[in-house]
Amino acid sequence: MTTLFARSTSAGTFALPIAAAINHLVASVMNWNDARVTRKALSRLTDRELNDIGLVRGDIDHISKI
């Protein structure tokens, strides 16, 4: 008769939370960079160009966080 033993590895129990944490970190960095690029692009526009798209300079920080 053959007996099979199931082995549990401790690495398997931590793999999902670590992967989720890494995914969250990567997503956070990507969101931060998108907001930075948006702020930089809007900041380069003149007041008239901002007005043409319905914004004022004070809106830039708010828009980049959305």
C-alpha angles and dihedrals in degrees: 000000000000120000119203121204122203112219121202118208121212090217090066093058093055098040097084098048091044092049091048091049091050091048090050091049093049091047091049092051091047092050091048091050093048090052091048092051091047092050091048094049093047092045090058092059121095121242089255092052090049090050090052090060093042099257138116125208091258090061095063098087092045094048093050092054095055 
